[in-house]
Amino acid sequence: MKVLQVHNQYALPGGEDSVVEAEARLLADAGHQIDALRVRNPGGARAAAALAGAPWNPLRGAELRARLREDRPDVAHMHNTWFSLSSSIVDALADAGVPIVMTLHNYRLVCGNALLFRDGAVCTDCVGDSPWHAVRHGCYRGSRAQSAVAAATIALAARRGTWQRVARFLAPSEFVRDVYVAAGFAPERITVKPHSAADPGPRTLPPSTSRRVLCLSRLAPEKGIDTLLDAWRAAGCDDLELLLVGDGPRYAELARRAPEGVRFTGWLPADQVRALLLHSRAVVAPTECYETFGMTAVEAMAAGVPVLASDIAGPAEVAGELGSEWLAPPGDVPCWADALARLRDDALIDAAGQRARDSYLRRYAEDNGLRSLLASYQDAIESVRCGHHTELSGSRHKKG
């Protein structure tokens, strides 16, 4: 199968970029041909002009149309179009008869900042309603002008019926599917397909032999790191070490207020993170926003590490497989302190670590991910072949 992988890469590589790379490798290793359409958003003086074209970039659409006249793939898999690509590429693909599959990595199609989070709390004002709420709140980068561009992008796509031309949406979690259904997207067009993670191999020692608790996170307001630090101090986990791996706008501030026994490493390459996971006691994911998936949790479970996560959205679906005791209310310092204190229990840690590894093999191993991906591609191809792609996938989506 020939797959055109479409992705507007991020300035700072993140989870979406990792998923794109992993799926490209999976497909290529299985003998499929991968063609890539990848761009990066410009910085500096050119960024403002490029952002202005986010609602509709005719140049990108024309470039893709010319490319498709020379070489037509069996299916196109879109990941991110914000903001240099724009939704003009959807029309280019659909007009050429190319079946389109799109992964819903975030809430960009219905939310101005793609997070459903503002002013320190979750927000669903625009879901199933007008995207112009984002302008009033300055949801995108704190700028009303830039938020107007984001809102216009959502509104134009709804008015043009852009997303009705996508044959199959892939939601990483049930929660994401429910959000998009609430926004007016037809449920029969959305398949829940969790991301998969590479297998680091079995552990050489049980997790209870380690004293390290690991947090892999971007250091941003919505990630719940303040709650984690306050809970760690309250739990008095003097016999354990908390290691925070990641970077972000709050790095310096959080590092200054960290209690004793907490260490920040900054960003680390993937191979070092895998090594840390294989020699850690537990992973904590204290997010306070509607994250679409728990990729960190899955990578930990692959390494046989139990995960303590916030009982919210995608991470709760993943970590919840270990039992309700591995979930804590987001932002609740006393509950998080109690949960962190339980991480001292060696027997509890080892039993949960084994359940984590079993859950990974059953649901999140790469062979499962490849089968699901190919099945979704085939569904999209059959849908276009039978003419079903003309049915509305977002007919209930309110126009902005």
N, C-alpha and C positions, 0 to 999 in steps of 0.2 A: 504494500500500500504506500502511496506517495502522500505525505502529510505536509502541508504548509503550516508552520508554527509561527503565529503572529504575536509579537510582544513588544510593547513600549517599555524599555528597561528603566529602572529607577536610578537616580543619581547615586544613592547609597544602596548597594545590593542588599536585598532582604529576602523574606520568605518566598514571595512570589517568584523572584528570579531563580531561587533554588529549585522550586517545583518545576519551572520551565526547563531548566538544565537537566534535572533528573528524568523528566518524561522524555526528553529528546534522547538521552542516553538509553533509556529502557527500550524505546521504539527502535533505535538504530541497532542495538544489540540483538533484537528479535528479527532483524533482517528487513525492516521497513526503511523507506527512503525519507529523510527529513530535509525539507527545505525551510529556511528561516527568513522571516521578514522581521528584523529587529532594528529599532531606532532608540536613540537616547534624547531626552529633552535637552535643548541647549541651555547654557547658563549665561550669566552676565547680561549684556545689553540686548542679546537676541531673545532672551527668555520671555519678555513681555509680549513681543510680536508673535512668538510661537504659541503662547497661552491664548492670545486673542483668537487664534484659529482653532481652538479646541472644539467648539461646537461643530465645525465643518471645515475640513482642510481639503479643498479640491485638488491640490497638487499631489497629496499622498494618494488620493483615490485614482487620479490619472496615472500615476506611476505604477500602481498595482494593476490597473486595467491593461496597460501595455505589457506588463510581466505575464499576466494570465493569457494573453494572446500567443505568447511564445511557449508557455509551459503551464499546463493546467493540472493542479493536484487532484487527488481523489477526494480529499476533505481538507478543510482549513480549521485549525484549532486556534482560536483567539484567546489571549490571556488578558493583557492590559492594552487599552487604546489611549489612555490619558497621558499627555495631552497632544503630543505631536502627530500621532496617527489620525486621531479623531474617528468618528463613526462613518466617515466617507468610505472607509475600506469595506464596511459591511455591504454597502450597495454594489461596490465593485465586484466583490465575491459572489453575491447573490445574482447579479445580472449575468455573470459568467456561468451560472449554474453550478457553482461549487458549494457543496453542503458545508454548513458552518456549525461548529461546536464551540461553545464559549464557557470557560471556567469562571465562576463567580467568586473570585478571590476576595472581594470586599463588597461594599455597598455602594460603589461608585455610580451605578445606574439609577439609584434612587436617593442618594444623599450627597450633599455638596462637598463634604470632606471625606466621604467614603467610610467613615468610622461609626456613624450613629452615636457620636459622643461630642459633647460640648460643655463648656463651663464646669468641668469636673464631674459630669454625670452623663448617663446614657440619654439619648434623645431620638425620638422617632417622629418628630413633627412632620417631616416630609414624606414619610412612608404612606403611600396611598393618597397623598394630598399634593399640594403645590411645592415644587422645589425652591420657590422664591423665599421661603422662610429663611433659607441659608444666608440671604443677603442681609436681612435684618440683624441676624446674629453675627455676621462676619465669620461664618464657619470655616471657610477655606483660608488658612494662614492668617486669620485675624483681620482680613481685608474684605471690605464690602465690595470693592471693585472686582477683585479676583473671585469672590464668591458669586458675583453676578455672572461671570463667565462659566463657572461650574454649574450654576442653576440653569443658564441658557443651554448648556450642553445637554442636560437631562431633559429640559422642556422640548428642545428641537427634536431629539431622538423620539420622544413620545409622540410629537405631532406628526413626524414623518413615518411613524410605524417602523423605525429602524430595527428594533429588537424582535419584531414579528418575523423578520427574515432569517433569524437564527433557528436552526433546526433542533438543536439540543443544548440546554444549559446544564452545566455540571456544578452542583453545590457540594462543597466539602463536608457539610454537616446538615442534619435535619433542621437546625436552627436557621441556617441561611436560607434553606428552601422555604421555610415558613415566612420569613421576612419578605421574600420576593413574591410569594403568593399573596401576602397581605397588601403588597404594593400593586397587585393587579396582574402579575404574570401567571399564565396558565400552568397549573400544577403538573399536567401531563407532559409539559415540555422540560421539566426540571428533574434531573436524575441526581440522587445523592451518591456521590463518589468520593469517599475520603482519600486524602493524599496518602501515598505510601512512602516508606523510608527504607534506605539501604540497611542491610543486615550487617552489623559490626561483628557478628559472631558471638558465641557464648562467652560468658564471663569466666575468668579463671578463679575468682573468689566471690563469695556471696556479698551482697551490698552491706550487710551489717559489719563487715570488717573495716569499712571506711567510716571516717568521722565527718566527711565533707558533704554538706548540703548545697546543691547547685541551683542557681537561678539563671536561666538564659533568657535575656530580655533586652529590648530596646529601652533605654532609660528616658521614658516620656511620661507625661502626667497620667495617661490612661492605663498604665501598666501596673499600678498598685504597689510600687516599690516603697512608698511612704508607709503604707499599711504593713508591709513585710518587715521593714526595719523596726517599727514600733512594736510589732508583735514579737520579733526576735528578742528585743530588749526585755519585754514583759515575760517571755517564756524562760529567761535565764538559761539559755542553752550554752553554758560555759564549756561544756565538754564536746561541743560540736563546732564546726567552722562553716560559715555561710560565704559562699563564693559567688559573686555576681559577675557574669560574663556578658558584656554588651556595651554599647555606647549610645549616646543620644544627648539631647539638649540639656538634660538635668544631671549629667555625670558629675560635674564638680560639686554641685549643691548636695547631691545625695551622698557622695563620698565623704564630704565634710561632716555630715550628721550621723554617719554610720556608727553603731555601737561597737564595743570591743568584740573581736571574733568574727568580724565581717570584713571581707576583702573584695575590692573591685579590680578586675583585670583589663577592662576595656574590651574591644573587639578581638576575637581570636579566630584563626582559620578553622575550617571544618574538621580537619584531621585532628587538631588539638582538642576540639570540642568532643569529638567521638572518644578520644582517649580519656578525657575527664569523665564522661558518662560511664565508661566501663569501670571506673574506679571511684564512683561516688555512692553515697548512701541513699540519697533521695533527691528528687528534683521538685522545686516549688514554682508554681505559676500563679501569681497573685493578681492577675489582670482584673480591671474593673470596667472593661468595655466589652461590647459584643464582638469578640474575636470570632472570625469565621470558622476557625479550626484550631486544634491543639497540636501543631507540628512539633513543638518542643516536647510535648507529652509523648507523642508517638516515637520520636527519636530516643527518648529516655526508656520507653517500654521495650524498644528493640534491644537496648543494652541491659535489660533486666532490672531496671531501676524503677521503684514506685514513684508516683507523681501525686503531690498534694496540690490541688488546683482550686481556683475560685469556682463556685457553683454558678457559672454563668456561661451561656452560649456554647460555642464549639469546644473549648477546653473541658467543660463539664461533661460533655458527651463522651470524650475520650477517657479522662481520668475517672469518671464515674463507673467505668467498667471494673475498677478495682474494688468498689464498694463505697457506700455513702460516707464512710469515715474518712475518705480521701478527698472530700470536698468541704470547702469552708465558704461562708458568705462573703462576697466581695466587700472590702472596706471595713470589715468587722474585726477590729484589733483583738478583743478578748477571745473570740472564736478562733482566730488564726493563732494566737498564742497557745491556746489549748491544743490545737492540732500540731503545732510545731513541737510542743513538749512530748507528744506521742512518738515522735521520730527517734526517741532514745530507746524504744522497745526493739531489741534485736530480732526477736521471733516475729513480731509484726512486720518489720522491714523485710525480712527474708521471704516470708510467705507472700507478701504483696509483690515483691520483686519477681517471684516465679509466676504469679498471676499476670503480671505486666508482660513478661516475655511470651507467655501463652497467648495473651490477647493480641500482641503484635503479630505473631505467626498466623493467627486465625484471620485477622482483619486487615492488617496494614503492611504485610510483606509485599515486596515489589512484584512478585508473580501475580498476586491478587490485583494490584493496581494496574498491571498491564492488561489483564483479562478484561477488567472493567472499562479501561480506556478504549480498547479495540471494539468492545461491544457497543459503546456509545458512538464511536465512529460509524459502525455498521448501521446502527439505528438511524443516524443522520442521513447516510447515503440512501437507505431505503425510503426514508421519509421524502427526500427530494425526488427520488425516482418515481414514487407513487403520487407526487404532487401535493403531499400533505403540508409541505412547507408554506403554502399560501394561507393556511389557517392562522388565525390570530393567536400569537403567543402572549400578547400583552393587551388584549382588547379592553380589559377593565382598568388599565393603567390610566389614571387621571392626567389630563393634559395640563402642562404648566402654563 
